[in-house]
Amino acid sequence: MNPLLSRLQPYPFERLRQLHADVAPNPAYKAISLGIGEPRHATPQLIKDALTASLSGLASYPGTLGEPKLRQAMADWVARRYDLKLDPAIQILPVNGSREALFSLAQTVLDSSKPGATVVCPNPFYQIYEGAALLAGAQTWFAPSDPARNFAVDWAGVPEAVWAKTQLVFVCSPGNPTGAVMSLDEWKLLFELSDRHGFVIASDECYSEIYFRDEAPLGGLQAAARLGRHDFKNLVSLTSLSKRSNVPGLRSGFVAGDASLIKPFLLYRTYHGSAMSPVVQAASIAAWNDERHVVDNRAMYREKFAQVTPMLSAVMDVALPDAGFYLWAGIPETFKGSDTAFSRELLALYNVVVLPGSYLARDAQGHNPGAGRIRMALVAETAECVEAAQRIVQFIQSKAH
């Protein structure tokens, strides 16, 4: 067996399953899960129609580079969303969802033969970053986060000795689980560090289309262009249809940016066998070419967050995030900082599942920044999310007396 597999930690949802294994949920309540960030709004009909209309594509092997029409649809979306002109022939590559691409990109970029090969990750973070780094033979270094800025990454807090060994940096903006969005100044600092040390930046932007303010979140390629970096040196952005278009089962997204990175990534993927099905390509073209369903989807999230956030903020340390569909909440002092105990008791008494924040972070700089917090995925319909929030309020209030 590959000895690197032993370096992996159990996935958060496996840890959650084990945490709840001996908990008997209160049968007086219908089960509600806010644990997994799986979109549950209806898939738009136009995507389903495009899918069923293209079933003849099942008779053909797909090319790894994808059909020109698909890459053009992706480039057109980038132009509308970020006011950027990309060459779809060399700067865009279709992928089977951003998760798959995040993992395989690390295998392409990292050179484990160099001593101390390092990947810098946010903390808290999406766990694929760590797994991708470890299985590529690198080590991970978790950047400090700033609770005063919704746990935004403090890139300036990473020591120069770490940057000197860094080959890849994972950025998540809007962040999972915090919802924080990187500013142009933060991007400027990270680009300067990349120029100095030569590392690649992988910007995970799968939550970019769910936001609550008038201005859409700043993208990595957009930030680079604003700073005069039109060649996107050492930068790729990854995005997905899963959250934007409510099609997590479609497994469709793309990677865009530095053509000198896209080329070897294409070579890796050709051997990796990760070409997108022609049927999925047709459905993806329909999704990227339509914005109406995205606006409607965003409106549904805005409505439910507008109802749920004030309810929970009355009893927890939580506020409306910049973007994304998670609430990253601090539990009351009554629970003595135990996010795992909070999760167990909430399930036992009110049949609501939430994910302990400590499962989404690692001990670094002397503490686990997720400890004492929980992540709630507001992915269900508004009424179900409101009911879950009401139960959580009752639970917290009952423990306060």
TORLUM-970090 format. One record per residue (C-alpha): residue in one letter; chain; x, y, z. Coordinates in steps of 0.5 Angstrom, whole numbers, always signed. Layout:
REM TORLUM-970090
A | A | X | Y | Z .
...
END
This chain:
REM TORLUM-970090
M | A | +0 | +0 | +0 .
N | A | +2 | +7 | -1 .
P | A | +5 | +9 | +6 .
L | A | +3 | +16 | +5 .
L | A | -4 | +14 | +6 .
S | A | -3 | +13 | +13 .
R | A | -2 | +21 | +14 .
L | A | -9 | +22 | +12 .
Q | A | -14 | +24 | +18 .
P | A | -21 | +21 | +18 .
Y | A | -25 | +26 | +14 .
P | A | -30 | +31 | +18 .
F | A | -36 | +27 | +16 .
E | A | -33 | +20 | +18 .
R | A | -31 | +23 | +25 .
L | A | -38 | +26 | +26 .
R | A | -41 | +19 | +24 .
Q | A | -37 | +17 | +30 .
L | A | -39 | +22 | +34 .
H | A | -46 | +21 | +34 .
A | A | -46 | +13 | +33 .
D | A | -48 | +12 | +40 .
V | A | -53 | +18 | +40 .
A | A | -61 | +17 | +40 .
P | A | -64 | +23 | +37 .
N | A | -70 | +25 | +40 .
P | A | -76 | +22 | +36 .
A | A | -81 | +28 | +38 .
Y | A | -77 | +32 | +32 .
K | A | -76 | +31 | +25 .
A | A | -69 | +30 | +23 .
I | A | -66 | +36 | +20 .
S | A | -59 | +36 | +18 .
L | A | -54 | +42 | +17 .
G | A | -48 | +38 | +17 .
I | A | -46 | +37 | +10 .
G | A | -45 | +43 | +5 .
E | A | -49 | +39 | -1 .
P | A | -54 | +44 | -4 .
R | A | -61 | +42 | -4 .
H | A | -65 | +47 | -8 .
A | A | -68 | +44 | -14 .
T | A | -64 | +43 | -20 .
P | A | -66 | +48 | -26 .
Q | A | -70 | +45 | -31 .
L | A | -66 | +48 | -37 .
I | A | -60 | +44 | -34 .
K | A | -64 | +37 | -34 .
D | A | -67 | +38 | -41 .
A | A | -60 | +39 | -44 .
L | A | -57 | +33 | -40 .
T | A | -63 | +29 | -43 .
A | A | -62 | +32 | -50 .
S | A | -55 | +30 | -51 .
L | A | -55 | +22 | -49 .
S | A | -53 | +20 | -55 .
G | A | -46 | +23 | -53 .
L | A | -45 | +17 | -48 .
A | A | -43 | +13 | -55 .
S | A | -37 | +17 | -55 .
Y | A | -30 | +18 | -51 .
P | A | -29 | +25 | -49 .
G | A | -23 | +29 | -50 .
T | A | -19 | +31 | -44 .
L | A | -19 | +38 | -46 .
G | A | -27 | +38 | -47 .
E | A | -31 | +41 | -53 .
P | A | -29 | +48 | -56 .
K | A | -36 | +50 | -55 .
L | A | -36 | +48 | -47 .
R | A | -29 | +52 | -46 .
Q | A | -32 | +58 | -50 .
A | A | -38 | +58 | -45 .
M | A | -34 | +58 | -39 .
A | A | -29 | +64 | -42 .
D | A | -36 | +68 | -44 .
W | A | -38 | +67 | -37 .
V | A | -31 | +69 | -34 .
A | A | -32 | +75 | -39 .
R | A | -39 | +77 | -36 .
R | A | -37 | +76 | -29 .
Y | A | -30 | +78 | -28 .
D | A | -29 | +83 | -34 .
L | A | -24 | +79 | -36 .
K | A | -22 | +76 | -43 .
L | A | -19 | +69 | -43 .
D | A | -16 | +64 | -49 .
P | A | -21 | +58 | -48 .
A | A | -16 | +54 | -52 .
I | A | -10 | +55 | -47 .
Q | A | -12 | +58 | -41 .
I | A | -19 | +54 | -39 .
L | A | -19 | +47 | -37 .
P | A | -26 | +43 | -36 .
V | A | -25 | +39 | -29 .
N | A | -30 | +34 | -26 .
G | A | -32 | +39 | -20 .
S | A | -27 | +43 | -16 .
R | A | -26 | +38 | -11 .
E | A | -23 | +33 | -16 .
A | A | -19 | +39 | -19 .
L | A | -16 | +41 | -13 .
F | A | -13 | +34 | -11 .
S | A | -10 | +33 | -18 .
L | A | -7 | +40 | -19 .
A | A | -3 | +39 | -13 .
Q | A | +0 | +32 | -16 .
T | A | +2 | +36 | -22 .
V | A | +5 | +42 | -18 .
L | A | +9 | +39 | -12 .
D | A | +16 | +37 | -13 .
S | A | +17 | +32 | -7 .
S | A | +24 | +31 | -9 .
K | A | +26 | +38 | -6 .
P | A | +27 | +38 | +2 .
G | A | +21 | +41 | +6 .
A | A | +16 | +41 | +0 .
T | A | +11 | +45 | +3 .
V | A | +4 | +47 | +2 .
V | A | +1 | +53 | +6 .
C | A | -7 | +52 | +8 .
P | A | -12 | +56 | +11 .
N | A | -14 | +54 | +18 .
P | A | -20 | +53 | +19 .
F | A | -20 | +50 | +12 .
Y | A | -23 | +45 | +6 .
Q | A | -20 | +38 | +8 .
I | A | -18 | +36 | +1 .
Y | A | -12 | +41 | +1 .
E | A | -9 | +37 | +7 .
G | A | -10 | +31 | +3 .
A | A | -8 | +33 | -3 .
A | A | -1 | +36 | +0 .
L | A | +0 | +29 | +4 .
L | A | -1 | +25 | -2 .
A | A | +3 | +29 | -6 .
G | A | +9 | +28 | -1 .
A | A | +9 | +35 | +1 .
Q | A | +8 | +37 | +8 .
T | A | +2 | +42 | +10 .
W | A | +3 | +49 | +14 .
F | A | -3 | +52 | +17 .
A | A | -3 | +60 | +16 .
P | A | -6 | +63 | +22 .
S | A | -13 | +66 | +22 .
D | A | -16 | +73 | +25 .
P | A | -22 | +72 | +29 .
A | A | -23 | +79 | +29 .
R | A | -24 | +79 | +21 .
N | A | -29 | +73 | +21 .
F | A | -23 | +68 | +21 .
A | A | -19 | +71 | +15 .
V | A | -12 | +68 | +13 .
D | A | -7 | +72 | +16 .
W | A | -2 | +71 | +10 .
A | A | +3 | +76 | +14 .
G | A | +3 | +71 | +20 .
V | A | +7 | +66 | +16 .
P | A | +14 | +66 | +17 .
E | A | +19 | +67 | +11 .
A | A | +23 | +61 | +13 .
V | A | +16 | +57 | +11 .
W | A | +15 | +61 | +5 .
A | A | +22 | +59 | +3 .
K | A | +20 | +52 | +2 .
T | A | +13 | +53 | +0 .
Q | A | +11 | +50 | -7 .
L | A | +3 | +51 | -7 .
V | A | -2 | +56 | -3 .
F | A | -9 | +54 | -3 .
V | A | -14 | +60 | -2 .
C | A | -21 | +59 | -1 .
S | A | -25 | +66 | -2 .
P | A | -31 | +66 | -1 .
G | A | -28 | +61 | +5 .
N | A | -31 | +55 | +7 .
P | A | -33 | +55 | +13 .
T | A | -32 | +62 | +15 .
G | A | -35 | +66 | +9 .
A | A | -29 | +71 | +9 .
V | A | -27 | +74 | +2 .
M | A | -20 | +76 | +1 .
S | A | -19 | +84 | -1 .
L | A | -15 | +87 | -6 .
D | A | -10 | +88 | -1 .
E | A | -9 | +81 | +1 .
W | A | -9 | +79 | -6 .
K | A | -3 | +84 | -7 .
L | A | +1 | +81 | -1 .
L | A | +0 | +74 | -3 .
F | A | +2 | +76 | -11 .
E | A | +8 | +79 | -8 .
L | A | +10 | +73 | -4 .
S | A | +9 | +69 | -10 .
D | A | +14 | +73 | -14 .
R | A | +19 | +73 | -9 .
H | A | +19 | +65 | -7 .
G | A | +16 | +62 | -14 .
F | A | +10 | +58 | -11 .
V | A | +3 | +57 | -14 .
I | A | -3 | +60 | -12 .
A | A | -9 | +55 | -13 .
S | A | -16 | +60 | -11 .
D | A | -22 | +55 | -10 .
E | A | -28 | +60 | -11 .
C | A | -34 | +55 | -11 .
Y | A | -38 | +59 | -7 .
S | A | -37 | +66 | -11 .
E | A | -44 | +66 | -14 .
I | A | -48 | +66 | -7 .
Y | A | -47 | +73 | -3 .
F | A | -51 | +77 | +1 .
R | A | -48 | +84 | -1 .
D | A | -49 | +88 | -7 .
E | A | -42 | +87 | -10 .
A | A | -40 | +80 | -12 .
P | A | -34 | +77 | -9 .
L | A | -27 | +79 | -12 .
G | A | -24 | +73 | -16 .
G | A | -17 | +71 | -16 .
L | A | -16 | +72 | -23 .
Q | A | -20 | +79 | -23 .
A | A | -15 | +81 | -17 .
A | A | -9 | +80 | -21 .
A | A | -12 | +84 | -27 .
R | A | -13 | +90 | -23 .
L | A | -6 | +89 | -20 .
G | A | -3 | +89 | -28 .
R | A | -2 | +81 | -27 .
H | A | -5 | +80 | -34 .
D | A | -1 | +73 | -35 .
F | A | -4 | +71 | -29 .
K | A | +3 | +68 | -27 .
N | A | +3 | +62 | -22 .
L | A | -4 | +63 | -21 .
V | A | -10 | +59 | -23 .
S | A | -17 | +59 | -20 .
L | A | -22 | +53 | -20 .
T | A | -30 | +54 | -20 .
S | A | -36 | +49 | -20 .
L | A | -43 | +49 | -22 .
S | A | -45 | +45 | -16 .
K | A | -47 | +51 | -11 .
R | A | -48 | +56 | -17 .
S | A | -53 | +52 | -21 .
N | A | -55 | +46 | -15 .
V | A | -52 | +41 | -19 .
P | A | -47 | +37 | -14 .
G | A | -48 | +31 | -18 .
L | A | -46 | +33 | -24 .
R | A | -39 | +34 | -22 .
S | A | -37 | +40 | -27 .
G | A | -33 | +46 | -26 .
F | A | -26 | +49 | -29 .
V | A | -19 | +51 | -28 .
A | A | -17 | +58 | -31 .
G | A | -11 | +62 | -31 .
D | A | -4 | +61 | -32 .
A | A | -3 | +58 | -39 .
S | A | +4 | +55 | -37 .
L | A | +1 | +51 | -31 .
I | A | -6 | +49 | -35 .
K | A | -1 | +46 | -40 .
P | A | +2 | +41 | -35 .
F | A | -4 | +40 | -32 .
L | A | -8 | +38 | -38 .
L | A | -2 | +33 | -39 .
Y | A | -3 | +30 | -32 .
R | A | -11 | +29 | -33 .
T | A | -10 | +26 | -40 .
Y | A | -6 | +20 | -36 .
H | A | -11 | +21 | -30 .
G | A | -17 | +19 | -34 .
S | A | -21 | +25 | -32 .
A | A | -25 | +27 | -38 .
M | A | -32 | +30 | -38 .
S | A | -37 | +26 | -40 .
P | A | -40 | +29 | -47 .
V | A | -47 | +29 | -43 .
V | A | -44 | +33 | -38 .
Q | A | -41 | +38 | -42 .
A | A | -48 | +39 | -46 .
A | A | -51 | +40 | -39 .
S | A | -45 | +45 | -37 .
I | A | -46 | +49 | -43 .
A | A | -53 | +51 | -41 .
A | A | -51 | +52 | -34 .
W | A | -46 | +57 | -36 .
N | A | -50 | +61 | -41 .
D | A | -55 | +62 | -36 .
E | A | -55 | +67 | -31 .
R | A | -63 | +68 | -29 .
H | A | -63 | +61 | -25 .
V | A | -56 | +64 | -21 .
V | A | -60 | +70 | -19 .
D | A | -66 | +66 | -17 .
N | A | -62 | +61 | -13 .
R | A | -58 | +67 | -9 .
A | A | -64 | +70 | -8 .
M | A | -67 | +64 | -4 .
Y | A | -60 | +64 | +0 .
R | A | -61 | +71 | +2 .
E | A | -68 | +70 | +4 .
K | A | -66 | +64 | +9 .
F | A | -60 | +68 | +12 .
A | A | -64 | +74 | +13 .
Q | A | -69 | +70 | +17 .
V | A | -64 | +65 | +21 .
T | A | -58 | +70 | +22 .
P | A | -62 | +74 | +27 .
M | A | -65 | +69 | +31 .
L | A | -58 | +65 | +32 .
S | A | -54 | +72 | +33 .
A | A | -59 | +73 | +39 .
V | A | -56 | +67 | +43 .
M | A | -49 | +65 | +39 .
D | A | -43 | +69 | +36 .
V | A | -45 | +69 | +29 .
A | A | -46 | +74 | +24 .
L | A | -48 | +74 | +16 .
P | A | -42 | +72 | +12 .
D | A | -39 | +76 | +6 .
A | A | -41 | +70 | +2 .
G | A | -42 | +62 | +2 .
F | A | -48 | +58 | +5 .
Y | A | -45 | +57 | +12 .
L | A | -46 | +60 | +19 .
W | A | -39 | +60 | +23 .
A | A | -42 | +60 | +30 .
G | A | -39 | +61 | +37 .
I | A | -42 | +57 | +42 .
P | A | -44 | +60 | +48 .
E | A | -40 | +59 | +55 .
T | A | -45 | +55 | +58 .
F | A | -42 | +49 | +54 .
K | A | -35 | +50 | +56 .
G | A | -32 | +51 | +49 .
S | A | -34 | +44 | +47 .
D | A | -36 | +44 | +40 .
T | A | -37 | +36 | +40 .
A | A | -41 | +36 | +46 .
F | A | -46 | +41 | +43 .
S | A | -47 | +37 | +37 .
R | A | -48 | +31 | +41 .
E | A | -53 | +34 | +46 .
L | A | -57 | +38 | +40 .
L | A | -58 | +32 | +36 .
A | A | -60 | +28 | +42 .
L | A | -65 | +33 | +45 .
Y | A | -67 | +37 | +38 .
N | A | -65 | +32 | +33 .
V | A | -61 | +37 | +29 .
V | A | -54 | +36 | +26 .
V | A | -49 | +41 | +26 .
L | A | -41 | +40 | +25 .
P | A | -36 | +41 | +30 .
G | A | -32 | +47 | +28 .
S | A | -25 | +43 | +31 .
Y | A | -26 | +38 | +26 .
L | A | -25 | +43 | +20 .
A | A | -19 | +46 | +23 .
R | A | -12 | +43 | +26 .
D | A | -8 | +45 | +32 .
A | A | -3 | +50 | +30 .
Q | A | +0 | +56 | +33 .
G | A | -2 | +53 | +40 .
H | A | -9 | +52 | +39 .
N | A | -15 | +50 | +34 .
P | A | -18 | +56 | +31 .
G | A | -25 | +52 | +30 .
A | A | -25 | +49 | +37 .
G | A | -31 | +52 | +41 .
R | A | -35 | +54 | +34 .
I | A | -40 | +50 | +29 .
R | A | -41 | +50 | +22 .
M | A | -48 | +50 | +20 .
A | A | -50 | +49 | +12 .
L | A | -56 | +53 | +11 .
V | A | -58 | +49 | +4 .
A | A | -65 | +46 | +6 .
E | A | -71 | +50 | +4 .
T | A | -72 | +56 | +8 .
A | A | -78 | +53 | +13 .
E | A | -73 | +47 | +15 .
C | A | -67 | +52 | +16 .
V | A | -72 | +57 | +20 .
E | A | -74 | +51 | +24 .
A | A | -67 | +48 | +26 .
A | A | -65 | +55 | +28 .
Q | A | -71 | +55 | +33 .
R | A | -69 | +49 | +36 .
I | A | -62 | +51 | +37 .
V | A | -65 | +57 | +40 .
Q | A | -69 | +53 | +45 .
F | A | -63 | +48 | +46 .
I | A | -58 | +54 | +48 .
Q | A | -64 | +58 | +52 .
S | A | -65 | +51 | +56 .
K | A | -58 | +50 | +58 .
A | A | -57 | +57 | +60 .
H | A | -63 | +56 | +66 .
END
